[in-house]
Every structure is written in structure tokens, then in C-alpha cells.
Amino acid sequence: MEIYAELKLLRDAYSCGFANGLSMAKCESTFGFKKTFESDEQIVLQDSRNHKIVIDKKPLEQGKCAFDLELTTTFINESDSECTLEMLSSFAISGIKADKIHRLQSFWSAEGKLRTETVEDLHLEPSWNRCATRVEKFGNLGSMPVRKYFPFLALEDSASSRIIGVQLYSPASWQMEILCKESDELTIMGGIADRDFGHWTKTVKPGESFTAPKAVVAEGESLYEVAAKLVGAQKPAISPVDEDMGIVFNEYCTTWGNPSFENVKRIADKLKGRGVKYLVIDAGWYGQSDRWWMSIGDWDVNEKKFPGGMKPVADYIRSCGMIPGLWFEYESLCSEAKDYNQAEHLVQRDGVPLSVAGRHFWDMEDEWVVDYLTERVINRLKDSGFGYLKIDYNDTLGMGCDGDESMGENLRKKVNASKRFIKRIADMIPGIVIENCSSGGHRLEASMMELCSQASFSDAHETSAIPLIAANMHRVIKPQQSQIWAVLRASDSDQRIYYSLCATMLGRMCLSGDIYNLSEHQLDLVQGGMEFYKSVSHIIKSGETILCEYTTTSYNNPTGSQLVIRRLGNEYLAIYHRFADSKELDMNKLSGLEVVQKYGCADEDFSAEAYLLKG
């Protein structure tokens, strides 16, 4: 295998092999570059026009293989005239032997489903005379980078039991490609969605450079070994306050967008002394309308719900021994917000504010907007004493927007400005715990995850697919950050409570629902789950997932069962969920391990149990 770079420069010839319009790889621009230097840390390529590409290679801390690397690709214009990129890869690797392709599909409330296909399935065998390029190109357009696929790819060679995987750090439009032409070996590449796919070009003036989004590459003998290295390479900004894996209660599935001082107080009273660390007030605390979803952007407190503002309720939550949290969706404005038509400060397309289903978007590059949101969001949090922020984001900018450069490049800059504002929040409120949410999991992308302590794993609040989605997240984000909801209802059976709470042990425990209507028996079951979670939280935080077995293909009607095992040293956490037409856990799967503690009872369909084991 060989690491190199792919690029396309304006006015150069496009790809041959019938690939024009399918791929910009293997074009005149790429073939014009020759390698002039290579070391363990860097590759340098140059062309005859005084253009240079530098690929920096940084070994992964937990890496043991030659291709366990962090890659950063920079294009440098050392000529005396400007040039325009139409494509620049973050990573490109040729000479890969593989017969299976692994990707992670993602839709709302169904994030991260593993999709495995053979080379033959994808029609990636070379043509009979090796003249035609075969291409499988996929990715995402817009500011929700995890909407169809995760920026993740893994290729497996069954003959050698080797897998090579890649995770791309790209919070806006991105693409990945698998190609073959002359050889049975495959080439993979990826980066910012190019001009064909993502309406992206970038003009680089003499003496300037442009750096593509980072990519992390890893190899191993199993998909979970590779995924563990990719996830382990992430360096999230975990708040010191959040290092202990504290339990969250979010009231959204309790009040359904109608929080008030009185019902939040009632929740706080019920949770007091039970070991919950964060109590988060979700949507609906602002505006003067009961249509909270159309008032997004009006961050004036609804005084009917919260007399005296938000400080009294934050103070009350703290008096009950918990850290108060608050929900914002500050990058958007909906049609009943008073600033909805502030056109000069909004993201525009074709000269008018970009409108998506009654929603506009603040231009996060606009200094006026930054100052406005600093006052309305950051100062609101500081002055009221909130220690936790849930950032939501419920629609996408799509292919791009107006600006000084191409649609795709303008989009990239807007999204990077959003990232800078998150950093601003953390700088201005030291220690604040930040949750990354985007209709659940639409921004579960590595560079976004590095800005936050936690993330909503999904909006699948009460579905039977929650354990499946929660386990999927182990391949792409740290379980330490993956907030899994257990929505508790007074009508829940014991088995349903076990099912819900065991799912949270696949990540961070977040409770919601009818907490003040639960019976004492139900509360005892919940308390037992919380105590078990605390006893295994160190394995969730620092362990490695070594097994994920499941038999279902449907998320709406799951069948069979799922077993997930996570290991830390000689300790193991095993979580078993039963779906329809299921069987009891075969304890032979845990042979050689001593059961130290157990929670739950998987004695029928849609029940669950979790084990702490040593061995």
C-alpha cells in the first residue's frame, strides 16, 4: 500500500477511463506531481508549475502498524500566479487488497448501521482490458455531516485477515471514493466534497496554502480493532467537571417542550439525592408562543413559565445538588422569531436568505452575529449559573451558500465559524459541559466531537432499536461521550426498565420521562441501574469494545438478540438485549469469566441484562 495525494486543478484535463463526472481522481493534475521527499513523518510532492503538496504523517499513540497514522495534506502555491483547486484529497491510498467494503449508514433515529458489501456487490472488478475506471463514490452534502453515511470507510482482505479503515474529520460536505482500473488492487481517497459532488473550488494565491481536513488511518485484524484505533485517536475537550461520567436527566420527554419553573422544580425534588449529576432544561423555555419549535431564535425567557428569568430555576437545581443545563439551537431562527428577517446577517443563497422549512440560519462568520449570540447565549448561561449546554441543530445548509468563493467553500467556512463559536463558549465559561446534538446524531463527526464533552447519540428516545444504535456508535465515537437515553414511563414493566437502562450502559446514562410518576418499586429498579452504571463507568470510559454480535437487519422490527462486550484490563462489561423471537443468553459466550455483578433480567423478548465480569 502507498500513501499519496489526489488533486484536480482548474483547466487541467479530467480523468480518463470514462470517469469524468464520476471522479476527479487520476487526472492530469495528479499525474503531474512527482515525489521529491519521503520520511516516516512526511511526504513531499511537486509539479513543474511550482506547486507543492506536503503530507504530514503522525503515528497514532496506540498504533502498532505501519498504517496507524494521522494524515494532514497541504497544497502550497509557490508559483507567481493564482491557481484554483477543484479537488484535494485528505487521504489517498493505493494498492489495497480487499474483498469486503464496510461503511456506516445513517438516517434520523437510525444512526450508524453497518453496511458490508463485497467487491463484486459494488461492481469494483477491473474491466476485461483494464481501460475503464470503476468508482464507488459516496459522502454527504451540507452542515449535517452524518446524514446518509458517517465519514468512515474500512476495507477487508479475508485472505490475510487484515482491515484498513479511515475516519475523516470533516464537519461539512465530504466524500470518499473506492476506485479500480488497471489492477485488482483498490485505491481509496477522500476529503472535502469536490466540484462535481459538492460545488467546491478553492483559489490559492501565490505564496498561500490550503490544508485539507485531517484523516486518521488504522489497520488491524478485526473491524473493532480498527475502529478502536480510529476512535482512540480522537482528542475530545472533555470538561474536567465531566470526567466522572456523571448521569444526566433531560426533561424533554417529560414536558415535551413545555418546561416551567414548577415542573422542573418537581423533577429536581424527585431526583434530589439519587445520584443524578446534571438536570437539563430542553426546548421551550423561551419566546412568548406555545409553538416552541417556531420560536427558535428568540432567546427571551418566557416569564409565564419562568418568573424572574432562568437564574431562579438554575439556583434551585443547584440547591438540589445537581448542575443545571440549558438547551439552545442558536445557529438557526424559525419563522416566529423576531429576527427571522434580519437578511443582512443571515446565510444567503441566490441573494436571499436560505430558507429550509420555515427556518433561516445565522451567518456565523458575521461579527455582529457573534457579538449578538455572545450576549444572548453565552452571557445568559454565565449570568444564570448554568454549567451544562446542549447545542442542538435541526436542519442543514445543504450544498452551500453565497459568499466570496464557491458554494462548497463558503459552506466550509460557515461551518468552521460555528466550530469557533463553540470554542468561544468553552473559553468564556471555563469548565462548562457541552453536549453536541443535531436532531440527535447528525453531527457525530470527529472534529465536532473533539469540541464537546458529550453528544446525543440519536433522537431514538423510546424505540426498540436504541441498543442497536448505541452499539453502532462504538465504531465512530467514544462511548464516554455517547449519551444514551432511557425514557421511563409509569406504564413500564420491569423488563422495559431493564431494557432501557441496560442500553444506557453502552455509553453515557441519560434519563428522561415520568420520573415523578414512577412507583417505589420502579424507582428501586432505576436506582439499581444507576448504581450498576457507576460501578462499570470506568470500563465504558476507558475500555475497548471487543465484540458486537447481533442477528437483526430491521431497526423498526428487530429480531434475535445483541451481545456487546467491552474490556478494560481483566474486567469486562457484557450487555445483552433480546428482541422479538429471541433466546436466553448462552453463557458459554462468557466462559472463563467470573460474574462479579449483574443488573437486569433477560428472561423474555425485549428484556435485557448487564454483567460486570473478571477473568
KANOR-V30992 format. One record per residue. N is the residue number from 1. RES is the residue in three letters. SS is DSSP state (helix for helix, strand for strand, loop for the rest). PHI is phi in whole degrees, -180 to 180 (none if undefined). Layout:
N|RES|SS|PHI ; N|RES|SS|PHI
This chain:
1|MET|loop|none ; 2|GLU|strand|-139 ; 3|ILE|strand|-90 ; 4|TYR|loop|-150 ; 5|ALA|loop|-134 ; 6|GLU|loop|-117 ; 7|LEU|strand|-154 ; 8|LYS|strand|-135 ; 9|LEU|strand|-103 ; 10|LEU|loop|-54 ; 11|ARG|loop|83 ; 12|ASP|loop|-76 ; 13|ALA|loop|-66 ; 14|TYR|loop|-80 ; 15|SER|loop|-67 ; 16|CYS|loop|-95 ; 17|GLY|loop|68 ; 18|PHE|loop|64 ; 19|ALA|loop|-97 ; 20|ASN|loop|-59 ; 21|GLY|loop|96 ; 22|LEU|loop|-98 ; 23|SER|loop|-153 ; 24|MET|loop|-99 ; 25|ALA|loop|-72 ; 26|LYS|loop|58 ; 27|CYS|loop|-103 ; 28|GLU|helix|-58 ; 29|SER|helix|-60 ; 30|THR|helix|-62 ; 31|PHE|helix|-67 ; 32|GLY|loop|-78 ; 33|PHE|loop|-95 ; 34|LYS|strand|-123 ; 35|LYS|strand|-71 ; 36|THR|strand|-114 ; 37|PHE|strand|-159 ; 38|GLU|strand|-151 ; 39|SER|loop|-140 ; 40|ASP|loop|-66 ; 41|GLU|loop|-104 ; 42|GLN|strand|-157 ; 43|ILE|strand|-124 ; 44|VAL|strand|-122 ; 45|LEU|strand|-126 ; 46|GLN|strand|-140 ; 47|ASP|loop|-117 ; 48|SER|loop|-77 ; 49|ARG|loop|-103 ; 50|ASN|loop|66 ; 51|HIS|strand|-105 ; 52|LYS|strand|-130 ; 53|ILE|strand|-123 ; 54|VAL|strand|-116 ; 55|ILE|strand|-108 ; 56|ASP|strand|-89 ; 57|LYS|strand|-115 ; 58|LYS|strand|-122 ; 59|PRO|strand|-61 ; 60|LEU|loop|-71 ; 61|GLU|loop|-59 ; 62|GLN|loop|-97 ; 63|GLY|loop|-79 ; 64|LYS|loop|-127 ; 65|CYS|loop|-106 ; 66|ALA|loop|-62 ; 67|PHE|loop|-104 ; 68|ASP|loop|-91 ; 69|LEU|strand|-140 ; 70|GLU|strand|-101 ; 71|LEU|strand|-115 ; 72|THR|strand|-130 ; 73|THR|strand|-112 ; 74|THR|strand|-125 ; 75|PHE|strand|-98 ; 76|ILE|strand|-123 ; 77|ASN|strand|-97 ; 78|GLU|loop|-101 ; 79|SER|loop|-87 ; 80|ASP|loop|-102 ; 81|SER|loop|-141 ; 82|GLU|loop|-72 ; 83|CYS|strand|-139 ; 84|THR|strand|-124 ; 85|LEU|strand|-81 ; 86|GLU|strand|-106 ; 87|MET|strand|-163 ; 88|LEU|strand|-145 ; 89|SER|strand|-78 ; 90|SER|strand|-82 ; 91|PHE|strand|-146 ; 92|ALA|strand|-150 ; 93|ILE|strand|-135 ; 94|SER|strand|-110 ; 95|GLY|strand|75 ; 96|ILE|strand|-96 ; 97|LYS|loop|-90 ; 98|ALA|loop|-159 ; 99|ASP|loop|-125 ; 100|LYS|strand|-132 ; 101|ILE|strand|-120 ; 102|HIS|strand|-114 ; 103|ARG|strand|-131 ; 104|LEU|strand|-121 ; 105|GLN|strand|-79 ; 106|SER|strand|-156 ; 107|PHE|strand|-128 ; 108|TRP|loop|-57 ; 109|SER|loop|60 ; 110|ALA|strand|-153 ; 111|GLU|strand|-77 ; 112|GLY|strand|80 ; 113|LYS|strand|-68 ; 114|LEU|strand|-70 ; 115|ARG|strand|-120 ; 116|THR|strand|-117 ; 117|GLU|strand|-134 ; 118|THR|strand|-88 ; 119|VAL|loop|-57 ; 120|GLU|loop|-67 ; 121|ASP|loop|-56 ; 122|LEU|loop|-89 ; 123|HIS|loop|62 ; 124|LEU|loop|-105 ; 125|GLU|loop|-92 ; 126|PRO|loop|-65 ; 127|SER|loop|-69 ; 128|TRP|loop|-60 ; 129|ASN|loop|-113 ; 130|ARG|loop|62 ; 131|CYS|loop|-105 ; 132|ALA|loop|-104 ; 133|THR|loop|-82 ; 134|ARG|strand|-103 ; 135|VAL|strand|-136 ; 136|GLU|strand|-119 ; 137|LYS|strand|-119 ; 138|PHE|strand|-149 ; 139|GLY|strand|167 ; 140|ASN|strand|-151 ; 141|LEU|loop|-111 ; 142|GLY|loop|115 ; 143|SER|loop|-102 ; 144|MET|loop|-114 ; 145|PRO|loop|-70 ; 146|VAL|loop|-121 ; 147|ARG|loop|-115 ; 148|LYS|loop|-124 ; 149|TYR|strand|-136 ; 150|PHE|loop|-76 ; 151|PRO|loop|-74 ; 152|PHE|strand|-144 ; 153|LEU|strand|-154 ; 154|ALA|strand|-139 ; 155|LEU|strand|-117 ; 156|GLU|strand|-118 ; 157|ASP|strand|-109 ; 158|SER|loop|-62 ; 159|ALA|loop|-63 ; 160|SER|loop|-104 ; 161|SER|loop|56 ; 162|ARG|strand|-119 ; 163|ILE|strand|-129 ; 164|ILE|strand|-118 ; 165|GLY|strand|-129 ; 166|VAL|strand|-137 ; 167|GLN|strand|-125 ; 168|LEU|strand|-101 ; 169|TYR|loop|-99 ; 170|SER|loop|-140 ; 171|PRO|loop|-83 ; 172|ALA|loop|-119 ; 173|SER|loop|-64 ; 174|TRP|strand|-145 ; 175|GLN|strand|-148 ; 176|MET|strand|-136 ; 177|GLU|strand|-137 ; 178|ILE|strand|-121 ; 179|LEU|strand|-132 ; 180|CYS|strand|-146 ; 181|LYS|loop|-151 ; 182|GLU|loop|-80 ; 183|SER|loop|-128 ; 184|ASP|loop|-72 ; 185|GLU|loop|-74 ; 186|LEU|strand|-104 ; 187|THR|strand|-116 ; 188|ILE|strand|-122 ; 189|MET|strand|-156 ; 190|GLY|strand|-174 ; 191|GLY|strand|165 ; 192|ILE|strand|-58 ; 193|ALA|loop|-57 ; 194|ASP|loop|-79 ; 195|ARG|helix|-62 ; 196|ASP|helix|-64 ; 197|PHE|helix|-95 ; 198|GLY|helix|-128 ; 199|HIS|loop|58 ; 200|TRP|loop|-112 ; 201|THR|loop|-138 ; 202|LYS|strand|-142 ; 203|THR|strand|-87 ; 204|VAL|strand|-117 ; 205|LYS|loop|-80 ; 206|PRO|loop|-54 ; 207|GLY|loop|84 ; 208|GLU|loop|-99 ; 209|SER|strand|-140 ; 210|PHE|strand|-141 ; 211|THR|strand|-108 ; 212|ALA|loop|-74 ; 213|PRO|loop|-57 ; 214|LYS|loop|-65 ; 215|ALA|strand|-130 ; 216|VAL|strand|-119 ; 217|VAL|strand|-118 ; 218|ALA|strand|-150 ; 219|GLU|strand|-132 ; 220|GLY|strand|-177 ; 221|GLU|loop|-100 ; 222|SER|loop|-148 ; 223|LEU|helix|-63 ; 224|TYR|helix|-74 ; 225|GLU|helix|-65 ; 226|VAL|helix|-65 ; 227|ALA|helix|-62 ; 228|ALA|helix|-62 ; 229|LYS|helix|-69 ; 230|LEU|helix|-64 ; 231|VAL|helix|-68 ; 232|GLY|helix|-64 ; 233|ALA|loop|-76 ; 234|GLN|loop|-70 ; 235|LYS|loop|-122 ; 236|PRO|loop|-71 ; 237|ALA|loop|-87 ; 238|ILE|loop|-69 ; 239|SER|loop|-63 ; 240|PRO|helix|-55 ; 241|VAL|helix|-66 ; 242|ASP|helix|-103 ; 243|GLU|loop|-68 ; 244|ASP|loop|-91 ; 245|MET|loop|63 ; 246|GLY|loop|-59 ; 247|ILE|strand|-83 ; 248|VAL|strand|-107 ; 249|PHE|strand|-119 ; 250|ASN|strand|-112 ; 251|GLU|loop|-85 ; 252|TYR|helix|-60 ; 253|CYS|helix|-82 ; 254|THR|helix|-99 ; 255|THR|helix|-105 ; 256|TRP|loop|51 ; 257|GLY|loop|82 ; 258|ASN|loop|-131 ; 259|PRO|loop|-73 ; 260|SER|loop|-150 ; 261|PHE|helix|-58 ; 262|GLU|helix|-68 ; 263|ASN|helix|-76 ; 264|VAL|helix|-68 ; 265|LYS|helix|-60 ; 266|ARG|helix|-62 ; 267|ILE|helix|-65 ; 268|ALA|helix|-60 ; 269|ASP|helix|-62 ; 270|LYS|helix|-71 ; 271|LEU|helix|-86 ; 272|LYS|loop|-54 ; 273|GLY|loop|78 ; 274|ARG|loop|-99 ; 275|GLY|loop|96 ; 276|VAL|strand|-82 ; 277|LYS|strand|-96 ; 278|TYR|strand|-123 ; 279|LEU|strand|-119 ; 280|VAL|strand|-106 ; 281|ILE|strand|-88 ; 282|ASP|loop|-93 ; 283|ALA|loop|-62 ; 284|GLY|loop|108 ; 285|TRP|loop|-85 ; 286|TYR|strand|-118 ; 287|GLY|loop|73 ; 288|GLN|loop|-111 ; 289|SER|loop|-108 ; 290|ASP|loop|-77 ; 291|ARG|loop|-87 ; 292|TRP|helix|-58 ; 293|TRP|helix|-70 ; 294|MET|helix|-98 ; 295|SER|loop|-100 ; 296|ILE|loop|-57 ; 297|GLY|loop|112 ; 298|ASP|loop|-92 ; 299|TRP|loop|-100 ; 300|ASP|loop|-82 ; 301|VAL|strand|-64 ; 302|ASN|loop|-76 ; 303|GLU|loop|-69 ; 304|LYS|loop|-67 ; 305|LYS|loop|-86 ; 306|PHE|loop|-130 ; 307|PRO|loop|-57 ; 308|GLY|loop|82 ; 309|GLY|loop|92 ; 310|MET|loop|-93 ; 311|LYS|helix|-64 ; 312|PRO|helix|-59 ; 313|VAL|helix|-73 ; 314|ALA|helix|-65 ; 315|ASP|helix|-63 ; 316|TYR|helix|-66 ; 317|ILE|helix|-60 ; 318|ARG|helix|-64 ; 319|SER|helix|-66 ; 320|CYS|loop|-93 ; 321|GLY|loop|86 ; 322|MET|loop|-123 ; 323|ILE|strand|-91 ; 324|PRO|strand|-79 ; 325|GLY|strand|-125 ; 326|LEU|strand|-139 ; 327|TRP|strand|-93 ; 328|PHE|strand|-136 ; 329|GLU|loop|-125 ; 330|TYR|loop|-81 ; 331|GLU|loop|-82 ; 332|SER|strand|-120 ; 333|LEU|strand|-137 ; 334|CYS|strand|-106 ; 335|SER|loop|-66 ; 336|GLU|loop|-94 ; 337|ALA|loop|-75 ; 338|LYS|loop|-66 ; 339|ASP|loop|-98 ; 340|TYR|loop|-57 ; 341|ASN|loop|-106 ; 342|GLN|loop|-76 ; 343|ALA|helix|-56 ; 344|GLU|helix|-68 ; 345|HIS|helix|-113 ; 346|LEU|strand|-109 ; 347|VAL|loop|-62 ; 348|GLN|strand|-122 ; 349|ARG|strand|-138 ; 350|ASP|loop|58 ; 351|GLY|loop|82 ; 352|VAL|strand|-131 ; 353|PRO|strand|-57 ; 354|LEU|loop|-65 ; 355|SER|loop|-119 ; 356|VAL|loop|-131 ; 357|ALA|loop|51 ; 358|GLY|loop|75 ; 359|ARG|strand|-131 ; 360|HIS|strand|-112 ; 361|PHE|strand|-130 ; 362|TRP|strand|-62 ; 363|ASP|loop|-83 ; 364|MET|loop|-73 ; 365|GLU|loop|-85 ; 366|ASP|loop|-79 ; 367|GLU|helix|-63 ; 368|TRP|helix|-61 ; 369|VAL|helix|-64 ; 370|VAL|helix|-60 ; 371|ASP|helix|-65 ; 372|TYR|helix|-61 ; 373|LEU|helix|-72 ; 374|THR|helix|-61 ; 375|GLU|helix|-70 ; 376|ARG|helix|-79 ; 377|VAL|helix|-105 ; 378|ILE|helix|-65 ; 379|ASN|helix|-69 ; 380|ARG|helix|-60 ; 381|LEU|helix|-63 ; 382|LYS|helix|-65 ; 383|ASP|helix|-67 ; 384|SER|helix|-89 ; 385|GLY|loop|87 ; 386|PHE|loop|-82 ; 387|GLY|loop|-114 ; 388|TYR|strand|-144 ; 389|LEU|strand|-127 ; 390|LYS|strand|-100 ; 391|ILE|strand|-97 ; 392|ASP|loop|-104 ; 393|TYR|loop|-161 ; 394|ASN|loop|-115 ; 395|ASP|loop|-164 ; 396|THR|loop|-122 ; 397|LEU|loop|-76 ; 398|GLY|loop|70 ; 399|MET|loop|-68 ; 400|GLY|loop|155 ; 401|CYS|loop|-154 ; 402|ASP|loop|-68 ; 403|GLY|loop|164 ; 404|ASP|loop|-77 ; 405|GLU|loop|-127 ; 406|SER|loop|-71 ; 407|MET|helix|-56 ; 408|GLY|helix|-68 ; 409|GLU|helix|-70 ; 410|ASN|helix|-60 ; 411|LEU|helix|-59 ; 412|ARG|helix|-57 ; 413|LYS|helix|-71 ; 414|LYS|helix|-63 ; 415|VAL|helix|-68 ; 416|ASN|helix|-64 ; 417|ALA|helix|-66 ; 418|SER|helix|-62 ; 419|LYS|helix|-64 ; 420|ARG|helix|-64 ; 421|PHE|helix|-69 ; 422|ILE|helix|-61 ; 423|LYS|helix|-62 ; 424|ARG|helix|-62 ; 425|ILE|helix|-58 ; 426|ALA|helix|-63 ; 427|ASP|helix|-70 ; 428|MET|helix|-85 ; 429|ILE|loop|-127 ; 430|PRO|loop|-56 ; 431|GLY|loop|88 ; 432|ILE|loop|-63 ; 433|VAL|strand|-93 ; 434|ILE|strand|-111 ; 435|GLU|strand|-107 ; 436|ASN|strand|-93 ; 437|CYS|loop|-132 ; 438|SER|strand|-150 ; 439|SER|loop|47 ; 440|GLY|loop|87 ; 441|GLY|strand|-106 ; 442|HIS|loop|-78 ; 443|ARG|loop|-123 ; 444|LEU|loop|-81 ; 445|GLU|loop|-116 ; 446|ALA|helix|-58 ; 447|SER|helix|-70 ; 448|MET|helix|-71 ; 449|MET|helix|-65 ; 450|GLU|loop|-74 ; 451|LEU|loop|-94 ; 452|CYS|loop|-129 ; 453|SER|loop|-87 ; 454|GLN|strand|-137 ; 455|ALA|strand|-150 ; 456|SER|strand|-68 ; 457|PHE|loop|-72 ; 458|SER|loop|-177 ; 459|ASP|loop|-96 ; 460|ALA|loop|-78 ; 461|HIS|loop|-69 ; 462|GLU|loop|-135 ; 463|THR|loop|-80 ; 464|SER|loop|-73 ; 465|ALA|loop|-84 ; 466|ILE|helix|-52 ; 467|PRO|helix|-62 ; 468|LEU|helix|-66 ; 469|ILE|helix|-65 ; 470|ALA|helix|-60 ; 471|ALA|helix|-69 ; 472|ASN|helix|-55 ; 473|MET|helix|-64 ; 474|HIS|helix|-61 ; 475|ARG|helix|-80 ; 476|VAL|loop|-131 ; 477|ILE|loop|-136 ; 478|LYS|loop|-72 ; 479|PRO|loop|-54 ; 480|GLN|loop|-55 ; 481|GLN|loop|-103 ; 482|SER|strand|-89 ; 483|GLN|strand|-86 ; 484|ILE|strand|-104 ; 485|TRP|strand|-89 ; 486|ALA|strand|-121 ; 487|VAL|strand|-92 ; 488|LEU|strand|-100 ; 489|ARG|loop|-123 ; 490|ALA|loop|-61 ; 491|SER|loop|-85 ; 492|ASP|loop|-67 ; 493|SER|loop|-76 ; 494|ASP|helix|-57 ; 495|GLN|helix|-63 ; 496|ARG|helix|-67 ; 497|ILE|helix|-63 ; 498|TYR|helix|-61 ; 499|TYR|helix|-58 ; 500|SER|helix|-68 ; 501|LEU|helix|-71 ; 502|CYS|helix|-64 ; 503|ALA|helix|-63 ; 504|THR|helix|-66 ; 505|MET|loop|-78 ; 506|LEU|loop|-83 ; 507|GLY|loop|-169 ; 508|ARG|strand|-91 ; 509|MET|strand|-76 ; 510|CYS|strand|-130 ; 511|LEU|strand|-104 ; 512|SER|strand|-158 ; 513|GLY|strand|101 ; 514|ASP|loop|-84 ; 515|ILE|helix|-61 ; 516|TYR|helix|-87 ; 517|ASN|helix|-107 ; 518|LEU|loop|-74 ; 519|SER|loop|-74 ; 520|GLU|helix|-62 ; 521|HIS|helix|-63 ; 522|GLN|helix|-64 ; 523|LEU|helix|-63 ; 524|ASP|helix|-64 ; 525|LEU|helix|-64 ; 526|VAL|helix|-65 ; 527|GLN|helix|-62 ; 528|GLY|helix|-63 ; 529|GLY|helix|-66 ; 530|MET|helix|-65 ; 531|GLU|helix|-67 ; 532|PHE|helix|-64 ; 533|TYR|helix|-55 ; 534|LYS|helix|-65 ; 535|SER|helix|-75 ; 536|VAL|helix|-115 ; 537|SER|helix|-62 ; 538|HIS|helix|-68 ; 539|ILE|helix|-75 ; 540|ILE|helix|-59 ; 541|LYS|helix|-72 ; 542|SER|helix|-117 ; 543|GLY|loop|-82 ; 544|GLU|strand|-133 ; 545|THR|strand|-76 ; 546|ILE|strand|-113 ; 547|LEU|strand|-153 ; 548|CYS|strand|-145 ; 549|GLU|strand|-109 ; 550|TYR|strand|-151 ; 551|THR|loop|-120 ; 552|THR|loop|-84 ; 553|THR|loop|-114 ; 554|SER|loop|-100 ; 555|TYR|loop|-93 ; 556|ASN|loop|-75 ; 557|ASN|loop|-134 ; 558|PRO|loop|-68 ; 559|THR|strand|-125 ; 560|GLY|loop|78 ; 561|SER|strand|-154 ; 562|GLN|strand|-139 ; 563|LEU|strand|-123 ; 564|VAL|strand|-120 ; 565|ILE|strand|-125 ; 566|ARG|strand|-123 ; 567|ARG|strand|-123 ; 568|LEU|strand|-141 ; 569|GLY|loop|61 ; 570|ASN|loop|-101 ; 571|GLU|strand|-107 ; 572|TYR|strand|-134 ; 573|LEU|strand|-116 ; 574|ALA|strand|-116 ; 575|ILE|strand|-127 ; 576|TYR|strand|-121 ; 577|HIS|strand|-117 ; 578|ARG|strand|-106 ; 579|PHE|loop|-110 ; 580|ALA|strand|-71 ; 581|ASP|loop|54 ; 582|SER|loop|-109 ; 583|LYS|loop|-127 ; 584|GLU|loop|-65 ; 585|LEU|loop|-60 ; 586|ASP|loop|-78 ; 587|MET|helix|-66 ; 588|ASN|helix|-62 ; 589|LYS|helix|-68 ; 590|LEU|helix|-112 ; 591|SER|loop|-63 ; 592|GLY|loop|84 ; 593|LEU|loop|-115 ; 594|GLU|strand|-92 ; 595|VAL|strand|-76 ; 596|VAL|strand|-93 ; 597|GLN|strand|-156 ; 598|LYS|strand|-137 ; 599|TYR|strand|-134 ; 600|GLY|strand|96 ; 601|CYS|loop|-156 ; 602|ALA|loop|-95 ; 603|ASP|loop|-107 ; 604|GLU|loop|-159 ; 605|ASP|loop|-58 ; 606|PHE|loop|56 ; 607|SER|loop|-134 ; 608|ALA|strand|-157 ; 609|GLU|strand|-149 ; 610|ALA|strand|-131 ; 611|TYR|strand|-127 ; 612|LEU|strand|-100 ; 613|LEU|strand|-130 ; 614|LYS|strand|-131 ; 615|GLY|loop|-178
